[in-house]
């Protein structure tokens, strides 16, 4: 699944709760091509590992314990401020 810019309804940084802690609040458009497609992928991955990449760089590896409704919004941990700023810049460009 490639998270296309057109699928992003909202994206913003989350205030740091700890040193070197970076995260994004992401809300996807509630349609078949966006939120539903990612929700199905996550549901089919329950009990397995999920790898998230940005520009071919691994951003996060997580074990999927349950489904997710991405149209309601979710948090995405980001490894460092440089990648966080790059993601925000990419998705917030007109």
Phi and psi in radians as a Rosetta constraint file:
Dihedral C 1 N 2 CA 2 C 2 CIRCULARHARMONIC -1.856 0.35
Dihedral N 2 CA 2 C 2 N 3 CIRCULARHARMONIC 2.152 0.35
Dihedral C 2 N 3 CA 3 C 3 CIRCULARHARMONIC -1.394 0.35
Dihedral N 3 CA 3 C 3 N 4 CIRCULARHARMONIC 1.640 0.35
Dihedral C 3 N 4 CA 4 C 4 CIRCULARHARMONIC -1.249 0.35
Dihedral N 4 CA 4 C 4 N 5 CIRCULARHARMONIC 2.551 0.35
Dihedral C 4 N 5 CA 5 C 5 CIRCULARHARMONIC -0.954 0.35
Dihedral N 5 CA 5 C 5 N 6 CIRCULARHARMONIC -0.631 0.35
Dihedral C 5 N 6 CA 6 C 6 CIRCULARHARMONIC -1.162 0.35
Dihedral N 6 CA 6 C 6 N 7 CIRCULARHARMONIC -0.272 0.35
Dihedral C 6 N 7 CA 7 C 7 CIRCULARHARMONIC -1.498 0.35
Dihedral N 7 CA 7 C 7 N 8 CIRCULARHARMONIC -0.248 0.35
Dihedral C 7 N 8 CA 8 C 8 CIRCULARHARMONIC -1.420 0.35
Dihedral N 8 CA 8 C 8 N 9 CIRCULARHARMONIC 2.067 0.35
Dihedral C 8 N 9 CA 9 C 9 CIRCULARHARMONIC -1.535 0.35
Dihedral N 9 CA 9 C 9 N 10 CIRCULARHARMONIC -0.749 0.35
Dihedral C 9 N 10 CA 10 C 10 CIRCULARHARMONIC -2.533 0.35
Dihedral N 10 CA 10 C 10 N 11 CIRCULARHARMONIC 2.511 0.35
Dihedral C 10 N 11 CA 11 C 11 CIRCULARHARMONIC -2.611 0.35
Dihedral N 11 CA 11 C 11 N 12 CIRCULARHARMONIC 2.251 0.35
Dihedral C 11 N 12 CA 12 C 12 CIRCULARHARMONIC -2.700 0.35
Dihedral N 12 CA 12 C 12 N 13 CIRCULARHARMONIC 2.695 0.35
Dihedral C 12 N 13 CA 13 C 13 CIRCULARHARMONIC -1.283 0.35
Dihedral N 13 CA 13 C 13 N 14 CIRCULARHARMONIC 2.638 0.35
Dihedral C 13 N 14 CA 14 C 14 CIRCULARHARMONIC -1.792 0.35
Dihedral N 14 CA 14 C 14 N 15 CIRCULARHARMONIC 2.348 0.35
Dihedral C 14 N 15 CA 15 C 15 CIRCULARHARMONIC -0.971 0.35
Dihedral N 15 CA 15 C 15 N 16 CIRCULARHARMONIC 2.367 0.35
Dihedral C 15 N 16 CA 16 C 16 CIRCULARHARMONIC -1.077 0.35
Dihedral N 16 CA 16 C 16 N 17 CIRCULARHARMONIC 2.307 0.35
Dihedral C 16 N 17 CA 17 C 17 CIRCULARHARMONIC -1.728 0.35
Dihedral N 17 CA 17 C 17 N 18 CIRCULARHARMONIC -0.247 0.35
Dihedral C 17 N 18 CA 18 C 18 CIRCULARHARMONIC -2.650 0.35
Dihedral N 18 CA 18 C 18 N 19 CIRCULARHARMONIC 2.792 0.35
Dihedral C 18 N 19 CA 19 C 19 CIRCULARHARMONIC -1.050 0.35
Dihedral N 19 CA 19 C 19 N 20 CIRCULARHARMONIC 2.424 0.35
Dihedral C 19 N 20 CA 20 C 20 CIRCULARHARMONIC 1.034 0.35
Dihedral N 20 CA 20 C 20 N 21 CIRCULARHARMONIC 0.563 0.35
Dihedral C 20 N 21 CA 21 C 21 CIRCULARHARMONIC -1.995 0.35
Dihedral N 21 CA 21 C 21 N 22 CIRCULARHARMONIC 2.055 0.35
Dihedral C 21 N 22 CA 22 C 22 CIRCULARHARMONIC -2.239 0.35
Dihedral N 22 CA 22 C 22 N 23 CIRCULARHARMONIC 2.424 0.35
Dihedral C 22 N 23 CA 23 C 23 CIRCULARHARMONIC -2.686 0.35
Dihedral N 23 CA 23 C 23 N 24 CIRCULARHARMONIC 2.752 0.35
Dihedral C 23 N 24 CA 24 C 24 CIRCULARHARMONIC -2.072 0.35
Dihedral N 24 CA 24 C 24 N 25 CIRCULARHARMONIC 2.531 0.35
Dihedral C 24 N 25 CA 25 C 25 CIRCULARHARMONIC -1.706 0.35
Dihedral N 25 CA 25 C 25 N 26 CIRCULARHARMONIC 2.132 0.35
Dihedral C 25 N 26 CA 26 C 26 CIRCULARHARMONIC -2.204 0.35
Dihedral N 26 CA 26 C 26 N 27 CIRCULARHARMONIC 2.327 0.35
Dihedral C 26 N 27 CA 27 C 27 CIRCULARHARMONIC -2.236 0.35
Dihedral N 27 CA 27 C 27 N 28 CIRCULARHARMONIC 2.200 0.35
Dihedral C 27 N 28 CA 28 C 28 CIRCULARHARMONIC -1.665 0.35
Dihedral N 28 CA 28 C 28 N 29 CIRCULARHARMONIC 2.696 0.35
Dihedral C 28 N 29 CA 29 C 29 CIRCULARHARMONIC -1.101 0.35
Dihedral N 29 CA 29 C 29 N 30 CIRCULARHARMONIC 2.415 0.35
Dihedral C 29 N 30 CA 30 C 30 CIRCULARHARMONIC -1.496 0.35
Dihedral N 30 CA 30 C 30 N 31 CIRCULARHARMONIC 1.365 0.35
Dihedral C 30 N 31 CA 31 C 31 CIRCULARHARMONIC -2.536 0.35
Dihedral N 31 CA 31 C 31 N 32 CIRCULARHARMONIC 3.042 0.35
Dihedral C 31 N 32 CA 32 C 32 CIRCULARHARMONIC -1.116 0.35
Dihedral N 32 CA 32 C 32 N 33 CIRCULARHARMONIC -0.676 0.35
Dihedral C 32 N 33 CA 33 C 33 CIRCULARHARMONIC -1.371 0.35
Dihedral N 33 CA 33 C 33 N 34 CIRCULARHARMONIC -0.261 0.35
Dihedral C 33 N 34 CA 34 C 34 CIRCULARHARMONIC -2.034 0.35
Dihedral N 34 CA 34 C 34 N 35 CIRCULARHARMONIC -1.606 0.35
Dihedral C 34 N 35 CA 35 C 35 CIRCULARHARMONIC -1.022 0.35
Dihedral N 35 CA 35 C 35 N 36 CIRCULARHARMONIC -0.819 0.35
Dihedral C 35 N 36 CA 36 C 36 CIRCULARHARMONIC -1.067 0.35
Dihedral N 36 CA 36 C 36 N 37 CIRCULARHARMONIC -0.728 0.35
Dihedral C 36 N 37 CA 37 C 37 CIRCULARHARMONIC -1.099 0.35
Dihedral N 37 CA 37 C 37 N 38 CIRCULARHARMONIC -0.773 0.35
Dihedral C 37 N 38 CA 38 C 38 CIRCULARHARMONIC -1.237 0.35
Dihedral N 38 CA 38 C 38 N 39 CIRCULARHARMONIC -0.659 0.35
Dihedral C 38 N 39 CA 39 C 39 CIRCULARHARMONIC -1.039 0.35
Dihedral N 39 CA 39 C 39 N 40 CIRCULARHARMONIC -0.756 0.35
Dihedral C 39 N 40 CA 40 C 40 CIRCULARHARMONIC -1.117 0.35
Dihedral N 40 CA 40 C 40 N 41 CIRCULARHARMONIC -0.770 0.35
Dihedral C 40 N 41 CA 41 C 41 CIRCULARHARMONIC -1.037 0.35
Dihedral N 41 CA 41 C 41 N 42 CIRCULARHARMONIC -0.790 0.35
Dihedral C 41 N 42 CA 42 C 42 CIRCULARHARMONIC -1.131 0.35
Dihedral N 42 CA 42 C 42 N 43 CIRCULARHARMONIC -0.770 0.35
Dihedral C 42 N 43 CA 43 C 43 CIRCULARHARMONIC -1.054 0.35
Dihedral N 43 CA 43 C 43 N 44 CIRCULARHARMONIC -0.687 0.35
Dihedral C 43 N 44 CA 44 C 44 CIRCULARHARMONIC -1.272 0.35
Dihedral N 44 CA 44 C 44 N 45 CIRCULARHARMONIC -0.239 0.35
Dihedral C 44 N 45 CA 45 C 45 CIRCULARHARMONIC -1.746 0.35
Dihedral N 45 CA 45 C 45 N 46 CIRCULARHARMONIC 0.053 0.35
Dihedral C 45 N 46 CA 46 C 46 CIRCULARHARMONIC -0.987 0.35
Dihedral N 46 CA 46 C 46 N 47 CIRCULARHARMONIC 2.292 0.35
Dihedral C 46 N 47 CA 47 C 47 CIRCULARHARMONIC 1.544 0.35
Dihedral N 47 CA 47 C 47 N 48 CIRCULARHARMONIC -0.001 0.35
Dihedral C 47 N 48 CA 48 C 48 CIRCULARHARMONIC -2.144 0.35
Dihedral N 48 CA 48 C 48 N 49 CIRCULARHARMONIC 2.970 0.35
Dihedral C 48 N 49 CA 49 C 49 CIRCULARHARMONIC -1.492 0.35
Dihedral N 49 CA 49 C 49 N 50 CIRCULARHARMONIC 2.519 0.35
Dihedral C 49 N 50 CA 50 C 50 CIRCULARHARMONIC -2.099 0.35
Dihedral N 50 CA 50 C 50 N 51 CIRCULARHARMONIC 2.282 0.35
Dihedral C 50 N 51 CA 51 C 51 CIRCULARHARMONIC -1.957 0.35
Dihedral N 51 CA 51 C 51 N 52 CIRCULARHARMONIC 2.273 0.35
Dihedral C 51 N 52 CA 52 C 52 CIRCULARHARMONIC -2.048 0.35
Dihedral N 52 CA 52 C 52 N 53 CIRCULARHARMONIC 2.234 0.35
Dihedral C 52 N 53 CA 53 C 53 CIRCULARHARMONIC -2.087 0.35
Dihedral N 53 CA 53 C 53 N 54 CIRCULARHARMONIC 2.638 0.35
Dihedral C 53 N 54 CA 54 C 54 CIRCULARHARMONIC -2.323 0.35
Dihedral N 54 CA 54 C 54 N 55 CIRCULARHARMONIC 2.124 0.35
Dihedral C 54 N 55 CA 55 C 55 CIRCULARHARMONIC 0.877 0.35
Dihedral N 55 CA 55 C 55 N 56 CIRCULARHARMONIC 0.828 0.35
Dihedral C 55 N 56 CA 56 C 56 CIRCULARHARMONIC 1.197 0.35
Dihedral N 56 CA 56 C 56 N 57 CIRCULARHARMONIC 0.125 0.35
Dihedral C 56 N 57 CA 57 C 57 CIRCULARHARMONIC -1.835 0.35
Dihedral N 57 CA 57 C 57 N 58 CIRCULARHARMONIC 2.301 0.35
Dihedral C 57 N 58 CA 58 C 58 CIRCULARHARMONIC -1.143 0.35
Dihedral N 58 CA 58 C 58 N 59 CIRCULARHARMONIC 2.129 0.35
Dihedral C 58 N 59 CA 59 C 59 CIRCULARHARMONIC -1.727 0.35
Dihedral N 59 CA 59 C 59 N 60 CIRCULARHARMONIC -0.643 0.35
Dihedral C 59 N 60 CA 60 C 60 CIRCULARHARMONIC -2.790 0.35
Dihedral N 60 CA 60 C 60 N 61 CIRCULARHARMONIC 2.527 0.35
Dihedral C 60 N 61 CA 61 C 61 CIRCULARHARMONIC -2.162 0.35
Dihedral N 61 CA 61 C 61 N 62 CIRCULARHARMONIC 2.264 0.35
Dihedral C 61 N 62 CA 62 C 62 CIRCULARHARMONIC -2.527 0.35
Dihedral N 62 CA 62 C 62 N 63 CIRCULARHARMONIC 2.632 0.35
Dihedral C 62 N 63 CA 63 C 63 CIRCULARHARMONIC -1.569 0.35
Dihedral N 63 CA 63 C 63 N 64 CIRCULARHARMONIC 2.238 0.35
Dihedral C 63 N 64 CA 64 C 64 CIRCULARHARMONIC -1.485 0.35
Dihedral N 64 CA 64 C 64 N 65 CIRCULARHARMONIC 2.037 0.35
Dihedral C 64 N 65 CA 65 C 65 CIRCULARHARMONIC -1.740 0.35
Dihedral N 65 CA 65 C 65 N 66 CIRCULARHARMONIC -0.426 0.35
Dihedral C 65 N 66 CA 66 C 66 CIRCULARHARMONIC -2.781 0.35
Dihedral N 66 CA 66 C 66 N 67 CIRCULARHARMONIC 3.004 0.35
Dihedral C 66 N 67 CA 67 C 67 CIRCULARHARMONIC -1.229 0.35
Dihedral N 67 CA 67 C 67 N 68 CIRCULARHARMONIC 3.051 0.35
Dihedral C 67 N 68 CA 68 C 68 CIRCULARHARMONIC -2.594 0.35
Dihedral N 68 CA 68 C 68 N 69 CIRCULARHARMONIC 2.461 0.35
Dihedral C 68 N 69 CA 69 C 69 CIRCULARHARMONIC -1.836 0.35
Dihedral N 69 CA 69 C 69 N 70 CIRCULARHARMONIC 1.587 0.35
Dihedral C 69 N 70 CA 70 C 70 CIRCULARHARMONIC -1.167 0.35
Dihedral N 70 CA 70 C 70 N 71 CIRCULARHARMONIC -0.335 0.35
Dihedral C 70 N 71 CA 71 C 71 CIRCULARHARMONIC -1.208 0.35
Dihedral N 71 CA 71 C 71 N 72 CIRCULARHARMONIC -0.318 0.35
Dihedral C 71 N 72 CA 72 C 72 CIRCULARHARMONIC -1.544 0.35
Dihedral N 72 CA 72 C 72 N 73 CIRCULARHARMONIC -0.145 0.35
Dihedral C 72 N 73 CA 73 C 73 CIRCULARHARMONIC 1.738 0.35
Dihedral N 73 CA 73 C 73 N 74 CIRCULARHARMONIC 2.627 0.35
Dihedral C 73 N 74 CA 74 C 74 CIRCULARHARMONIC -2.672 0.35
Dihedral N 74 CA 74 C 74 N 75 CIRCULARHARMONIC 2.862 0.35
Dihedral C 74 N 75 CA 75 C 75 CIRCULARHARMONIC -1.817 0.35
Dihedral N 75 CA 75 C 75 N 76 CIRCULARHARMONIC 2.411 0.35
Dihedral C 75 N 76 CA 76 C 76 CIRCULARHARMONIC -2.153 0.35
Dihedral N 76 CA 76 C 76 N 77 CIRCULARHARMONIC 1.991 0.35
Dihedral C 76 N 77 CA 77 C 77 CIRCULARHARMONIC -1.196 0.35
Dihedral N 77 CA 77 C 77 N 78 CIRCULARHARMONIC 2.521 0.35
Dihedral C 77 N 78 CA 78 C 78 CIRCULARHARMONIC -2.225 0.35
Dihedral N 78 CA 78 C 78 N 79 CIRCULARHARMONIC 2.390 0.35
Dihedral C 78 N 79 CA 79 C 79 CIRCULARHARMONIC -1.161 0.35
Dihedral N 79 CA 79 C 79 N 80 CIRCULARHARMONIC -0.510 0.35
Dihedral C 79 N 80 CA 80 C 80 CIRCULARHARMONIC -2.763 0.35
Dihedral N 80 CA 80 C 80 N 81 CIRCULARHARMONIC 2.915 0.35
Dihedral C 80 N 81 CA 81 C 81 CIRCULARHARMONIC -1.145 0.35
Dihedral N 81 CA 81 C 81 N 82 CIRCULARHARMONIC -0.603 0.35
Dihedral C 81 N 82 CA 82 C 82 CIRCULARHARMONIC -1.060 0.35
Dihedral N 82 CA 82 C 82 N 83 CIRCULARHARMONIC -0.802 0.35
Dihedral C 82 N 83 CA 83 C 83 CIRCULARHARMONIC -1.200 0.35
Dihedral N 83 CA 83 C 83 N 84 CIRCULARHARMONIC -0.710 0.35
Dihedral C 83 N 84 CA 84 C 84 CIRCULARHARMONIC -0.995 0.35
Dihedral N 84 CA 84 C 84 N 85 CIRCULARHARMONIC -0.866 0.35
Dihedral C 84 N 85 CA 85 C 85 CIRCULARHARMONIC -1.095 0.35
Dihedral N 85 CA 85 C 85 N 86 CIRCULARHARMONIC -0.678 0.35
Dihedral C 85 N 86 CA 86 C 86 CIRCULARHARMONIC -1.135 0.35
Dihedral N 86 CA 86 C 86 N 87 CIRCULARHARMONIC -0.750 0.35
Dihedral C 86 N 87 CA 87 C 87 CIRCULARHARMONIC -1.103 0.35
Dihedral N 87 CA 87 C 87 N 88 CIRCULARHARMONIC -0.842 0.35
Dihedral C 87 N 88 CA 88 C 88 CIRCULARHARMONIC -1.039 0.35
Dihedral N 88 CA 88 C 88 N 89 CIRCULARHARMONIC -0.736 0.35
Dihedral C 88 N 89 CA 89 C 89 CIRCULARHARMONIC -1.094 0.35
Dihedral N 89 CA 89 C 89 N 90 CIRCULARHARMONIC -0.766 0.35
Dihedral C 89 N 90 CA 90 C 90 CIRCULARHARMONIC -1.135 0.35
Dihedral N 90 CA 90 C 90 N 91 CIRCULARHARMONIC -0.783 0.35
Dihedral C 90 N 91 CA 91 C 91 CIRCULARHARMONIC -1.455 0.35
Dihedral N 91 CA 91 C 91 N 92 CIRCULARHARMONIC -0.321 0.35
Dihedral C 91 N 92 CA 92 C 92 CIRCULARHARMONIC -1.699 0.35
Dihedral N 92 CA 92 C 92 N 93 CIRCULARHARMONIC -0.001 0.35
Dihedral C 92 N 93 CA 93 C 93 CIRCULARHARMONIC -1.212 0.35
Dihedral N 93 CA 93 C 93 N 94 CIRCULARHARMONIC 2.439 0.35
